[in-house]
């Protein structure tokens, strides 16, 4: 993929990061990866929660927020997925209403079990907020992100499990400050782990992660 193709995805991801940070400013932390009902059952993805911060308040109001993504009413809204949630470089993501841009969840991420963090709590720069992945596992309103306790940090081509897969030489991310993070396939596991953890004494700070290899 070309630099132009990467920049197209980064532009969409920056829109999502801006909305996530606006949510954070209003509520004091990022949204949880998914909402839950009184019993803890997952309901709707964070993508629904940030709709009002991207100019989609009308769509947000259509959702039954106390129902799961696959309730009869909420299922009818899957077809209304904003294009910003998927890559322009995936031939079928928008048609299938599947997202390419996801959070990284789990211990030592911005989204640990319990309450999500705020960008104001981040000591390491850069710290990844959003990353790309291949589509194919979940619909945009359904809970689904990269969960590190299950997968560990990795670059690769497994949808909703590994980071990357849309570009041949790099994987793409946006950090908590809204900056592009271009991750070469040669990035080590230690470097990738440092990009994910917000307060680990980041050894990556001196590296320019905005350069296309």
GROMACS elastic network, one bead per residue, 0.5 to 0.9 nm:
[ bonds ]
;  ai    aj funct       b0    kb
    1     4     6  0.80876   500
    1     5     6  0.60044   500
    1     6     6  0.71336   500
    1    89     6  0.84956   500
    1   166     6  0.80111   500
    1   167     6  0.53114   500
    1   168     6  0.61622   500
    1   169     6  0.79360   500
    2     5     6  0.51104   500
    2     6     6  0.64584   500
    2     7     6  0.86791   500
    2   167     6  0.82468   500
    3     6     6  0.50350   500
    3     7     6  0.61037   500
    3     8     6  0.86026   500
    3   212     6  0.73334   500
    4     7     6  0.50223   500
    4     8     6  0.61897   500
    4     9     6  0.88659   500
    5     8     6  0.51637   500
    5     9     6  0.66781   500
    5    10     6  0.87920   500
    5    88     6  0.79180   500
    5    89     6  0.67888   500
    5   167     6  0.83412   500
    6     9     6  0.53474   500
    6    10     6  0.61858   500
    6    11     6  0.86891   500
    6    89     6  0.85259   500
    6   166     6  0.89119   500
    6   167     6  0.73855   500
    6   170     6  0.88563   500
    6   171     6  0.89972   500
    6   172     6  0.75950   500
    6   182     6  0.89259   500
    7    11     6  0.60350   500
    7    12     6  0.87117   500
    8    11     6  0.53268   500
    8    12     6  0.67305   500
    8    13     6  0.88955   500
    8    87     6  0.80252   500
    8    88     6  0.70212   500
    8    89     6  0.83380   500
    9    12     6  0.52670   500
    9    13     6  0.62135   500
    9    14     6  0.86287   500
    9    84     6  0.87825   500
    9    86     6  0.82295   500
    9    87     6  0.56815   500
    9    88     6  0.66229   500
    9    89     6  0.76226   500
    9   132     6  0.85664   500
    9   172     6  0.80832   500
   10    14     6  0.59981   500
   10    15     6  0.86209   500
   10   172     6  0.71677   500
   10   173     6  0.74185   500
   10   174     6  0.74360   500
   10   180     6  0.66028   500
   10   181     6  0.88225   500
   11    14     6  0.51851   500
   11    15     6  0.65087   500
   11    84     6  0.88941   500
   11   180     6  0.89017   500
   12    15     6  0.51873   500
   12    16     6  0.66558   500
   12    17     6  0.88853   500
   12    83     6  0.86037   500
   12    84     6  0.52667   500
   12    85     6  0.73152   500
   12    86     6  0.80260   500
   12    87     6  0.77966   500
   12    88     6  0.89842   500
   12   101     6  0.89335   500
   13    16     6  0.51042   500
   13    17     6  0.62331   500
   13    18     6  0.86152   500
   13    84     6  0.74882   500
   13    85     6  0.78285   500
   13    86     6  0.89259   500
   13    87     6  0.89578   500
   13   101     6  0.69296   500
   13   130     6  0.70772   500
   13   131     6  0.80022   500
   13   132     6  0.84459   500
   13   173     6  0.75588   500
   13   174     6  0.66173   500
   13   178     6  0.87179   500
   13   180     6  0.86890   500
   14    18     6  0.60381   500
   14    19     6  0.85590   500
   14   130     6  0.87670   500
   14   174     6  0.65243   500
   14   175     6  0.89939   500
   14   178     6  0.58861   500
   14   179     6  0.74031   500
   14   180     6  0.77027   500
   15    18     6  0.51676   500
   15    19     6  0.63598   500
   15    20     6  0.87083   500
   15    54     6  0.77213   500
   15    84     6  0.75942   500
   15   178     6  0.86249   500
   16    19     6  0.51025   500
   16    20     6  0.61362   500
   16    21     6  0.86137   500
   16    47     6  0.86412   500
   16    50     6  0.81138   500
   16    54     6  0.79116   500
   16    84     6  0.76342   500
   16    85     6  0.77808   500
   16   101     6  0.86644   500
   16   130     6  0.80995   500
   17    21     6  0.61073   500
   17    22     6  0.84908   500
   17   129     6  0.71999   500
   17   130     6  0.70273   500
   17   174     6  0.69899   500
   17   175     6  0.79069   500
   17   176     6  0.72851   500
   17   177     6  0.81790   500
   17   178     6  0.57866   500
   17   179     6  0.89390   500
   18    21     6  0.51762   500
   18    22     6  0.61497   500
   18    23     6  0.86482   500
   18    53     6  0.83874   500
   18    54     6  0.85539   500
   18   177     6  0.86958   500
   18   178     6  0.65511   500
   19    23     6  0.61669   500
   19    24     6  0.85123   500
   19    50     6  0.60535   500
   19    51     6  0.80260   500
   19    52     6  0.84815   500
   19    53     6  0.51312   500
   19    54     6  0.60532   500
   20    23     6  0.50798   500
   20    24     6  0.61634   500
   20    25     6  0.86926   500
   20    30     6  0.62967   500
   20    31     6  0.74937   500
   20    50     6  0.64473   500
   20    53     6  0.78745   500
   20   129     6  0.89596   500
   21    25     6  0.61249   500
   21    26     6  0.86518   500
   21    29     6  0.84550   500
   21    30     6  0.70655   500
   21   118     6  0.82654   500
   21   119     6  0.74095   500
   21   176     6  0.77791   500
   21   177     6  0.84094   500
   21   178     6  0.84693   500
   22    25     6  0.50392   500
   22    26     6  0.63783   500
   22    27     6  0.87156   500
   22    30     6  0.88372   500
   22    50     6  0.85811   500
   22    53     6  0.66655   500
   23    26     6  0.52020   500
   23    27     6  0.60870   500
   23    28     6  0.78731   500
   23    29     6  0.74490   500
   23    30     6  0.63617   500
   23    31     6  0.71161   500
   23    49     6  0.84535   500
   23    50     6  0.67071   500
   23    53     6  0.69232   500
   24    27     6  0.52944   500
   24    28     6  0.50409   500
   24    31     6  0.72576   500
   24   117     6  0.87949   500
   24   118     6  0.62785   500
   24   119     6  0.76820   500
   25    28     6  0.56026   500
   25    29     6  0.72064   500
   25    30     6  0.84656   500
   25   118     6  0.84611   500
   26    29     6  0.81262   500
   27    30     6  0.75762   500
   27    31     6  0.83037   500
   28   117     6  0.84965   500
   28   118     6  0.65747   500
   29    32     6  0.86962   500
   29   115     6  0.79285   500
   29   116     6  0.60672   500
   29   117     6  0.53559   500
   29   119     6  0.76467   500
   29   120     6  0.87816   500
   30    33     6  0.87159   500
   30   110     6  0.84197   500
   30   111     6  0.81312   500
   30   115     6  0.85414   500
   30   116     6  0.56447   500
   30   117     6  0.60927   500
   30   118     6  0.57497   500
   30   119     6  0.79917   500
   31    34     6  0.77379   500
   31    35     6  0.85372   500
   31    46     6  0.61324   500
   31    49     6  0.70493   500
   31    50     6  0.80207   500
   31   111     6  0.88606   500
   31   115     6  0.85411   500
   31   116     6  0.66742   500
   31   117     6  0.88356   500
   32    35     6  0.65150   500
   32    45     6  0.82943   500
   32    46     6  0.63609   500
   32    49     6  0.89183   500
   32   111     6  0.72070   500
   32   114     6  0.82945   500
   32   115     6  0.69191   500
   32   116     6  0.58853   500
   33    44     6  0.85573   500
   33    45     6  0.60046   500
   33    46     6  0.50575   500
   33    47     6  0.84411   500
   33   103     6  0.74216   500
   33   105     6  0.77112   500
   33   111     6  0.73280   500
   33   116     6  0.82748   500
   33   143     6  0.70263   500
   33   144     6  0.78567   500
   33   145     6  0.75712   500
   34    42     6  0.62842   500
   34    43     6  0.65260   500
   34    44     6  0.53187   500
   34    46     6  0.52549   500
   34    47     6  0.85528   500
   34    48     6  0.89374   500
   34    49     6  0.85893   500
   34   142     6  0.82956   500
   34   143     6  0.56053   500
   34   144     6  0.81676   500
   35    40     6  0.86090   500
   35    41     6  0.83293   500
   35    42     6  0.58889   500
   35    43     6  0.53092   500
   35    44     6  0.54136   500
   35    45     6  0.66618   500
   35    46     6  0.73870   500
   35    49     6  0.85852   500
   35    65     6  0.84011   500
   35    66     6  0.87555   500
   35    68     6  0.88644   500
   35   143     6  0.84276   500
   36    39     6  0.75071   500
   36    40     6  0.50824   500
   36    41     6  0.51317   500
   36    43     6  0.51689   500
   36    44     6  0.75438   500
   36    66     6  0.81631   500
   36    67     6  0.89500   500
   36    68     6  0.83740   500
   37    40     6  0.52474   500
   37    41     6  0.54206   500
   37    42     6  0.67877   500
   37    43     6  0.67883   500
   37    66     6  0.66870   500
   37    67     6  0.78638   500
   37    68     6  0.85474   500
   38    41     6  0.74475   500
   40    43     6  0.88874   500
   41    68     6  0.82600   500
   42    45     6  0.84218   500
   42    68     6  0.67606   500
   42    69     6  0.86037   500
   42   142     6  0.87478   500
   42   143     6  0.69869   500
   43    65     6  0.76846   500
   43    66     6  0.72876   500
   43    67     6  0.60010   500
   43    69     6  0.56936   500
   43    70     6  0.84405   500
   43   141     6  0.88458   500
   43   142     6  0.74996   500
   43   143     6  0.72076   500
   44    47     6  0.80069   500
   44    48     6  0.66681   500
   44    49     6  0.81299   500
   44    65     6  0.73818   500
   44    66     6  0.88082   500
   44    67     6  0.78835   500
   44    68     6  0.58773   500
   44    69     6  0.52990   500
   44    70     6  0.89980   500
   44   141     6  0.56814   500
   44   142     6  0.56175   500
   44   143     6  0.58003   500
   45    48     6  0.57814   500
   45    49     6  0.71950   500
   45    69     6  0.79824   500
   45   140     6  0.73379   500
   45   141     6  0.50853   500
   45   142     6  0.53345   500
   45   144     6  0.70936   500
   46    50     6  0.65074   500
   46    51     6  0.89284   500
   46   141     6  0.78531   500
   46   142     6  0.89708   500
   46   143     6  0.76204   500
   47    50     6  0.55221   500
   47    51     6  0.66070   500
   47    85     6  0.80064   500
   47   140     6  0.70353   500
   47   141     6  0.64169   500
   47   142     6  0.88551   500
   47   143     6  0.89216   500
   48    51     6  0.54158   500
   48    52     6  0.84598   500
   48    59     6  0.87755   500
   48    60     6  0.65094   500
   48    63     6  0.83146   500
   48    65     6  0.89948   500
   48   140     6  0.83729   500
   48   141     6  0.61986   500
   49    52     6  0.73497   500
   49    53     6  0.85292   500
   49    60     6  0.75867   500
   50    53     6  0.53285   500
   50    54     6  0.68323   500
   50    56     6  0.85999   500
   50    60     6  0.85366   500
   51    54     6  0.53455   500
   51    55     6  0.66448   500
   51    57     6  0.60226   500
   51    58     6  0.87409   500
   51    59     6  0.73661   500
   51    60     6  0.58692   500
   52    55     6  0.54401   500
   52    56     6  0.50682   500
   52    58     6  0.79003   500
   52    59     6  0.82865   500
   52    60     6  0.64940   500
   52    61     6  0.88842   500
   53    56     6  0.72577   500
   53    57     6  0.76498   500
   54    57     6  0.78660   500
   55    58     6  0.82300   500
   56    59     6  0.53632   500
   56    60     6  0.63032   500
   56    61     6  0.87906   500
   56    82     6  0.86469   500
   57    61     6  0.61740   500
   57    62     6  0.87926   500
   58    61     6  0.51630   500
   58    62     6  0.66056   500
   59    62     6  0.52007   500
   59    63     6  0.70861   500
   59    77     6  0.82499   500
   59    80     6  0.80161   500
   60    63     6  0.56668   500
   60    64     6  0.88510   500
   60    65     6  0.87642   500
   61    64     6  0.78370   500
   61    65     6  0.86380   500
   62    65     6  0.88297   500
   62    73     6  0.87545   500
   62    74     6  0.82417   500
   62    77     6  0.78786   500
   63    66     6  0.86452   500
   63    67     6  0.83553   500
   63    69     6  0.88325   500
   63    73     6  0.74563   500
   63    74     6  0.58819   500
   63    77     6  0.74592   500
   64    67     6  0.55054   500
   64    68     6  0.80938   500
   64    69     6  0.87618   500
   64    71     6  0.86254   500
   64    73     6  0.71033   500
   64    74     6  0.65064   500
   65    68     6  0.76385   500
   65    69     6  0.88166   500
   65    74     6  0.87464   500
   67    70     6  0.80591   500
   67    71     6  0.61875   500
   67    73     6  0.85689   500
   67    74     6  0.75634   500
   68    71     6  0.54815   500
   68    74     6  0.72664   500
   68   142     6  0.80805   500
   69    72     6  0.86263   500
   69    73     6  0.85908   500
   69    74     6  0.54049   500
   69    75     6  0.63251   500
   69    78     6  0.85410   500
   69   139     6  0.89854   500
   69   141     6  0.59286   500
   69   142     6  0.53960   500
   69   143     6  0.80096   500
   70    73     6  0.78892   500
   70    74     6  0.59420   500
   70    75     6  0.50708   500
   70    76     6  0.88260   500
   70   141     6  0.88083   500
   70   142     6  0.76857   500
   71    74     6  0.52912   500
   71    75     6  0.58953   500
   71    76     6  0.87724   500
   72    75     6  0.53750   500
   72    76     6  0.68447   500
   73    76     6  0.55768   500
   73    77     6  0.72896   500
   74    77     6  0.53291   500
   74    78     6  0.70966   500
   74   141     6  0.84857   500
   75    78     6  0.56084   500
   75    79     6  0.82373   500
   75   141     6  0.88823   500
   76    79     6  0.66733   500
   76    80     6  0.82735   500
   77    80     6  0.53594   500
   77    81     6  0.74735   500
   77   141     6  0.85501   500
   78    81     6  0.58186   500
   78    97     6  0.66822   500
   78   139     6  0.72334   500
   78   140     6  0.70375   500
   78   141     6  0.67467   500
   79    82     6  0.89953   500
   79    95     6  0.87092   500
   79    96     6  0.85265   500
   79    97     6  0.65703   500
   80    83     6  0.89892   500
   80    97     6  0.82283   500
   81    84     6  0.83859   500
   81    85     6  0.74694   500
   81    94     6  0.78424   500
   81    97     6  0.61474   500
   81    98     6  0.84911   500
   81    99     6  0.89307   500
   81   140     6  0.67727   500
   81   141     6  0.81656   500
   82    85     6  0.62144   500
   82    86     6  0.82297   500
   82    94     6  0.85793   500
   82    97     6  0.87989   500
   83    86     6  0.57436   500
   83    87     6  0.79380   500
   83    88     6  0.82874   500
   83    94     6  0.64633   500
   83    97     6  0.86112   500
   83    99     6  0.88858   500
   84    87     6  0.74833   500
   84    88     6  0.87298   500
   84    99     6  0.87910   500
   84   101     6  0.89508   500
   85    94     6  0.84896   500
   85    97     6  0.88243   500
   85    98     6  0.80133   500
   85    99     6  0.52510   500
   85   100     6  0.65254   500
   85   101     6  0.61627   500
   85   102     6  0.88102   500
   85   140     6  0.73656   500
   86    89     6  0.86040   500
   86    90     6  0.77175   500
   86    93     6  0.60724   500
   86    94     6  0.62900   500
   86    97     6  0.80483   500
   86    98     6  0.68195   500
   86   101     6  0.63877   500
   86   132     6  0.89833   500
   86   135     6  0.81938   500
   86   140     6  0.87486   500
   87    90     6  0.54960   500
   87    91     6  0.85874   500
   87    93     6  0.70169   500
   87    94     6  0.79527   500
   87    99     6  0.76714   500
   87   100     6  0.58780   500
   87   101     6  0.76768   500
   87   132     6  0.83135   500
   87   134     6  0.89888   500
   87   135     6  0.89340   500
   87   166     6  0.82048   500
   88    91     6  0.74965   500
   88    93     6  0.82397   500
   88    94     6  0.82523   500
   89    93     6  0.87746   500
   89   166     6  0.68296   500
   89   167     6  0.84305   500
   90    93     6  0.56283   500
   90    94     6  0.79982   500
   90   100     6  0.83625   500
   90   134     6  0.79731   500
   90   135     6  0.79232   500
   90   166     6  0.70199   500
   91    94     6  0.77873   500
   91    95     6  0.81871   500
   92    95     6  0.52560   500
   92    96     6  0.60004   500
   92    97     6  0.83192   500
   92    98     6  0.82657   500
   92   135     6  0.83485   500
   92   136     6  0.89729   500
   93    96     6  0.52820   500
   93    97     6  0.58082   500
   93    98     6  0.50117   500
   93    99     6  0.65444   500
   93   100     6  0.73643   500
   93   134     6  0.87140   500
   93   135     6  0.61237   500
   93   136     6  0.76977   500
   94    98     6  0.63192   500
   94    99     6  0.77975   500
   95    98     6  0.78660   500
   96    99     6  0.89691   500
   96   135     6  0.89998   500
   96   136     6  0.83588   500
   96   139     6  0.77124   500
   97   138     6  0.85878   500
   97   139     6  0.57262   500
   97   140     6  0.61814   500
   98   135     6  0.57447   500
   98   136     6  0.65232   500
   98   137     6  0.75413   500
   98   138     6  0.59398   500
   98   140     6  0.53007   500
   98   141     6  0.88839   500
   99   102     6  0.74856   500
   99   132     6  0.89869   500
   99   133     6  0.84103   500
   99   134     6  0.82866   500
   99   135     6  0.59142   500
   99   136     6  0.83099   500
   99   137     6  0.89309   500
   99   138     6  0.73339   500
   99   139     6  0.65540   500
   99   140     6  0.52409   500
   99   141     6  0.89175   500
  100   131     6  0.82754   500
  100   132     6  0.54745   500
  100   133     6  0.51496   500
  100   134     6  0.57276   500
  100   135     6  0.52364   500
  100   136     6  0.87604   500
  100   140     6  0.88879   500
  100   159     6  0.85429   500
  100   160     6  0.82224   500
  100   166     6  0.88916   500
  101   130     6  0.63983   500
  101   131     6  0.56133   500
  101   133     6  0.62815   500
  101   134     6  0.86032   500
  101   135     6  0.87334   500
  101   145     6  0.85784   500
  101   173     6  0.86477   500
  102   129     6  0.85786   500
  102   130     6  0.55469   500
  102   131     6  0.55540   500
  102   132     6  0.62279   500
  102   133     6  0.71407   500
  102   144     6  0.78168   500
  102   145     6  0.52686   500
  102   146     6  0.68569   500
  102   160     6  0.77809   500
  103   110     6  0.85935   500
  103   111     6  0.79118   500
  103   128     6  0.86035   500
  103   129     6  0.63269   500
  103   130     6  0.50157   500
  103   131     6  0.64385   500
  103   132     6  0.87636   500
  103   144     6  0.86607   500
  103   145     6  0.54680   500
  103   146     6  0.63125   500
  103   147     6  0.83986   500
  104   109     6  0.66832   500
  104   110     6  0.74257   500
  104   111     6  0.69227   500
  104   128     6  0.80821   500
  104   129     6  0.72870   500
  104   130     6  0.71257   500
  104   131     6  0.75485   500
  104   145     6  0.63213   500
  104   147     6  0.59450   500
  104   148     6  0.69313   500
  104   153     6  0.89151   500
  104   196     6  0.76636   500
  105   108     6  0.84141   500
  105   109     6  0.58742   500
  105   110     6  0.69008   500
  105   112     6  0.59589   500
  105   113     6  0.79091   500
  105   145     6  0.70696   500
  105   146     6  0.61388   500
  105   148     6  0.60431   500
  105   149     6  0.81639   500
  106   109     6  0.57449   500
  106   110     6  0.80231   500
  106   111     6  0.60326   500
  106   113     6  0.61495   500
  106   146     6  0.86248   500
  106   147     6  0.56985   500
  106   148     6  0.52726   500
  106   149     6  0.58257   500
  106   150     6  0.87431   500
  107   110     6  0.83825   500
  107   111     6  0.75047   500
  107   113     6  0.67416   500
  107   148     6  0.74833   500
  107   149     6  0.72342   500
  107   197     6  0.86992   500
  108   111     6  0.79551   500
  108   112     6  0.64511   500
  108   196     6  0.75217   500
  108   197     6  0.51695   500
  108   198     6  0.70610   500
  108   199     6  0.80271   500
  108   200     6  0.85300   500
  109   112     6  0.57255   500
  109   116     6  0.88881   500
  109   117     6  0.85672   500
  109   127     6  0.87655   500
  109   128     6  0.85617   500
  109   129     6  0.88484   500
  109   148     6  0.85117   500
  109   196     6  0.57790   500
  109   197     6  0.50374   500
  109   198     6  0.63963   500
  110   116     6  0.61932   500
  110   117     6  0.53908   500
  110   118     6  0.76127   500
  110   119     6  0.82463   500
  110   122     6  0.84838   500
  110   127     6  0.83452   500
  110   128     6  0.81017   500
  110   129     6  0.70440   500
  110   196     6  0.77586   500
  110   197     6  0.72634   500
  110   198     6  0.65868   500
  111   114     6  0.80061   500
  111   115     6  0.72646   500
  111   117     6  0.62814   500
  112   115     6  0.68699   500
  112   116     6  0.60702   500
  112   117     6  0.77759   500
  113   116     6  0.76008   500
  117   120     6  0.82592   500
  117   121     6  0.67380   500
  117   122     6  0.83252   500
  118   121     6  0.54540   500
  118   122     6  0.73299   500
  118   176     6  0.87929   500
  119   122     6  0.54461   500
  119   123     6  0.89840   500
  119   129     6  0.89682   500
  119   176     6  0.56977   500
  119   177     6  0.74571   500
  119   198     6  0.89481   500
  120   123     6  0.82788   500
  120   176     6  0.89560   500
  121   198     6  0.79511   500
  121   199     6  0.83381   500
  122   125     6  0.77144   500
  122   127     6  0.75183   500
  122   176     6  0.80396   500
  122   197     6  0.89526   500
  122   198     6  0.51411   500
  122   199     6  0.61678   500
  123   126     6  0.89395   500
  123   127     6  0.86073   500
  123   198     6  0.60968   500
  123   199     6  0.51846   500
  123   200     6  0.79732   500
  123   201     6  0.76444   500
  123   202     6  0.82245   500
  124   127     6  0.61037   500
  124   194     6  0.84462   500
  124   195     6  0.82589   500
  124   197     6  0.77398   500
  124   198     6  0.53388   500
  124   199     6  0.55228   500
  124   200     6  0.69335   500
  124   201     6  0.63255   500
  124   202     6  0.51903   500
  124   203     6  0.85878   500
  124   204     6  0.84125   500
  124   205     6  0.72342   500
  125   128     6  0.88293   500
  125   175     6  0.80399   500
  125   176     6  0.84285   500
  125   177     6  0.85895   500
  125   195     6  0.80230   500
  125   198     6  0.78582   500
  125   202     6  0.69712   500
  125   204     6  0.75009   500
  125   205     6  0.55603   500
  126   174     6  0.87954   500
  126   175     6  0.57507   500
  126   176     6  0.72938   500
  126   177     6  0.78935   500
  126   179     6  0.82888   500
  126   181     6  0.78456   500
  126   194     6  0.88136   500
  126   195     6  0.63019   500
  126   196     6  0.85846   500
  126   198     6  0.82343   500
  126   202     6  0.81346   500
  126   204     6  0.73956   500
  126   205     6  0.65346   500
  126   209     6  0.83390   500
  127   174     6  0.83194   500
  127   175     6  0.51445   500
  127   176     6  0.60159   500
  127   177     6  0.83957   500
  127   194     6  0.77631   500
  127   195     6  0.50337   500
  127   196     6  0.55797   500
  127   197     6  0.64764   500
  127   198     6  0.55453   500
  127   199     6  0.87681   500
  127   202     6  0.87009   500
  128   131     6  0.71755   500
  128   173     6  0.63829   500
  128   174     6  0.58334   500
  128   176     6  0.62032   500
  128   181     6  0.77074   500
  128   195     6  0.58375   500
  128   196     6  0.53532   500
  128   197     6  0.79652   500
  128   198     6  0.81646   500
  129   173     6  0.73003   500
  129   174     6  0.57966   500
  129   176     6  0.52436   500
  129   177     6  0.86495   500
  129   178     6  0.83588   500
  129   196     6  0.80192   500
  130   172     6  0.86062   500
  130   173     6  0.54779   500
  130   174     6  0.52995   500
  130   175     6  0.68646   500
  130   176     6  0.83290   500
  131   163     6  0.64898   500
  131   164     6  0.75357   500
  131   171     6  0.78194   500
  131   172     6  0.58899   500
  131   174     6  0.65233   500
  131   175     6  0.88528   500
  131   181     6  0.89090   500
  132   160     6  0.88190   500
  132   162     6  0.88420   500
  132   163     6  0.59327   500
  132   164     6  0.53573   500
  132   165     6  0.77849   500
  132   166     6  0.76722   500
  132   171     6  0.68643   500
  132   172     6  0.58030   500
  132   173     6  0.63516   500
  133   146     6  0.87057   500
  133   156     6  0.85064   500
  133   157     6  0.75470   500
  133   158     6  0.76201   500
  133   159     6  0.57425   500
  133   160     6  0.58578   500
  133   161     6  0.76107   500
  133   162     6  0.65421   500
  133   163     6  0.51700   500
  133   165     6  0.59598   500
  133   166     6  0.70368   500
  133   171     6  0.83118   500
  133   172     6  0.87905   500
  134   137     6  0.86790   500
  134   157     6  0.66012   500
  134   158     6  0.66656   500
  134   160     6  0.66317   500
  134   161     6  0.87780   500
  134   162     6  0.83241   500
  134   163     6  0.81452   500
  134   164     6  0.67709   500
  134   165     6  0.55679   500
  134   166     6  0.63490   500
  135   138     6  0.74458   500
  135   139     6  0.88451   500
  135   158     6  0.88833   500
  135   159     6  0.55237   500
  135   160     6  0.70501   500
  136   139     6  0.82760   500
  136   159     6  0.60993   500
  136   160     6  0.79517   500
  137   144     6  0.81660   500
  137   159     6  0.64636   500
  137   160     6  0.66751   500
  138   141     6  0.82854   500
  138   142     6  0.62240   500
  138   143     6  0.76140   500
  138   144     6  0.63217   500
  138   145     6  0.89436   500
  138   160     6  0.81986   500
  139   142     6  0.53499   500
  139   143     6  0.82187   500
  139   144     6  0.82845   500
  140   143     6  0.79036   500
  140   144     6  0.83588   500
  141   144     6  0.86905   500
  144   147     6  0.85406   500
  144   160     6  0.73095   500
  145   160     6  0.59491   500
  145   161     6  0.78254   500
  146   150     6  0.84812   500
  146   151     6  0.76175   500
  146   152     6  0.89501   500
  146   153     6  0.87885   500
  146   160     6  0.54278   500
  146   161     6  0.52866   500
  146   162     6  0.71572   500
  146   163     6  0.80603   500
  147   150     6  0.57682   500
  147   151     6  0.63746   500
  147   152     6  0.76681   500
  147   153     6  0.88793   500
  147   160     6  0.85367   500
  147   161     6  0.73944   500
  148   153     6  0.61994   500
  148   161     6  0.85122   500
  149   152     6  0.60969   500
  150   161     6  0.86098   500
  151   154     6  0.77329   500
  151   161     6  0.63426   500
  151   162     6  0.76992   500
  152   161     6  0.86922   500
  152   162     6  0.85772   500
  152   193     6  0.88157   500
  153   161     6  0.87056   500
  153   162     6  0.71230   500
  153   163     6  0.77594   500
  153   189     6  0.70853   500
  153   192     6  0.67507   500
  153   193     6  0.63814   500
  153   196     6  0.82085   500
  154   161     6  0.80875   500
  154   162     6  0.52761   500
  154   163     6  0.61640   500
  154   164     6  0.88866   500
  154   189     6  0.70049   500
  154   192     6  0.75463   500
  154   193     6  0.88127   500
  155   158     6  0.87646   500
  155   161     6  0.89612   500
  155   162     6  0.52302   500
  155   164     6  0.59090   500
  155   165     6  0.79178   500
  155   171     6  0.73462   500
  155   183     6  0.89924   500
  155   185     6  0.69540   500
  155   187     6  0.85270   500
  155   189     6  0.87822   500
  155   192     6  0.85955   500
  156   159     6  0.86734   500
  156   161     6  0.84193   500
  156   162     6  0.51652   500
  156   163     6  0.59567   500
  156   164     6  0.57136   500
  156   165     6  0.57484   500
  156   171     6  0.85510   500
  156   185     6  0.84196   500
  157   161     6  0.82860   500
  157   162     6  0.62935   500
  157   163     6  0.75152   500
  157   164     6  0.63992   500
  157   166     6  0.80511   500
  158   161     6  0.54721   500
  158   162     6  0.53336   500
  158   163     6  0.80189   500
  158   164     6  0.84083   500
  158   165     6  0.74373   500
  159   162     6  0.64809   500
  159   163     6  0.82739   500
  159   164     6  0.86447   500
  159   165     6  0.79985   500
  160   163     6  0.77346   500
  162   165     6  0.80187   500
  163   171     6  0.64696   500
  163   172     6  0.80209   500
  163   173     6  0.88073   500
  164   167     6  0.69899   500
  164   168     6  0.87821   500
  164   170     6  0.71240   500
  164   172     6  0.65961   500
  164   173     6  0.88950   500
  164   183     6  0.88227   500
  164   185     6  0.89289   500
  165   168     6  0.70762   500
  165   170     6  0.83063   500
  165   171     6  0.69189   500
  166   170     6  0.84276   500
  166   171     6  0.74123   500
  166   172     6  0.88239   500
  167   170     6  0.57386   500
  167   171     6  0.64686   500
  167   172     6  0.83821   500
  168   171     6  0.81741   500
  168   185     6  0.83861   500
  169   183     6  0.85927   500
  169   184     6  0.61309   500
  169   185     6  0.58045   500
  169   186     6  0.86973   500
  169   213     6  0.76781   500
  170   182     6  0.64476   500
  170   183     6  0.52763   500
  170   185     6  0.53482   500
  170   186     6  0.85955   500
  170   212     6  0.80247   500
  170   213     6  0.79053   500
  171   181     6  0.84758   500
  171   182     6  0.61742   500
  171   183     6  0.50075   500
  171   184     6  0.64654   500
  171   185     6  0.70483   500
  172   180     6  0.74749   500
  172   181     6  0.59764   500
  172   183     6  0.60027   500
  172   184     6  0.87926   500
  173   179     6  0.84303   500
  173   180     6  0.60830   500
  173   182     6  0.64071   500
  173   183     6  0.75946   500
  174   177     6  0.78776   500
  174   178     6  0.57290   500
  174   179     6  0.54123   500
  174   181     6  0.54261   500
  174   182     6  0.84673   500
  175   178     6  0.53296   500
  175   179     6  0.54139   500
  175   180     6  0.66024   500
  175   181     6  0.66107   500
  175   195     6  0.87276   500
  176   179     6  0.74069   500
  179   210     6  0.81168   500
  180   209     6  0.75338   500
  180   210     6  0.59079   500
  181   208     6  0.86755   500
  181   209     6  0.51391   500
  181   210     6  0.54647   500
  181   211     6  0.84097   500
  182   209     6  0.54178   500
  182   210     6  0.54758   500
  182   211     6  0.66412   500
  182   212     6  0.65591   500
  182   213     6  0.85853   500
  183   186     6  0.81386   500
  183   187     6  0.65925   500
  183   192     6  0.83813   500
  183   209     6  0.68270   500
  183   210     6  0.85172   500
  183   211     6  0.89530   500
  183   212     6  0.84974   500
  183   213     6  0.89181   500
  184   187     6  0.55136   500
  184   209     6  0.89316   500
  184   212     6  0.80301   500
  184   213     6  0.68108   500
  185   188     6  0.84109   500
  187   190     6  0.82593   500
  187   191     6  0.62516   500
  187   192     6  0.65888   500
  188   191     6  0.51482   500
  188   192     6  0.61900   500
  188   193     6  0.85415   500
  189   192     6  0.50273   500
  189   193     6  0.60095   500
  189   194     6  0.85240   500
  190   193     6  0.50878   500
  190   194     6  0.61915   500
  190   195     6  0.87082   500
  191   194     6  0.50472   500
  191   195     6  0.62992   500
  191   196     6  0.88274   500
  191   202     6  0.88689   500
  191   203     6  0.77373   500
  191   204     6  0.67667   500
  192   195     6  0.50609   500
  192   196     6  0.64573   500
  192   197     6  0.89091   500
  193   196     6  0.51795   500
  193   197     6  0.62916   500
  194   197     6  0.53520   500
  194   198     6  0.78625   500
  194   199     6  0.88524   500
  194   200     6  0.70216   500
  194   201     6  0.82585   500
  194   202     6  0.57072   500
  194   203     6  0.69739   500
  194   204     6  0.68022   500
  195   198     6  0.76360   500
  195   202     6  0.75151   500
  195   203     6  0.89781   500
  195   204     6  0.71142   500
  197   200     6  0.61092   500
  197   202     6  0.79971   500
  198   201     6  0.84414   500
  198   202     6  0.79497   500
  199   202     6  0.71530   500
  200   203     6  0.85658   500
  201   204     6  0.89749   500
  202   205     6  0.61048   500
  203   206     6  0.71930   500
  203   207     6  0.84915   500
  204   207     6  0.54842   500
  204   208     6  0.84224   500
  204   209     6  0.86051   500
  205   208     6  0.78327   500
  205   209     6  0.89839   500
  207   210     6  0.89813   500
  208   211     6  0.63726   500
  209   212     6  0.82332   500
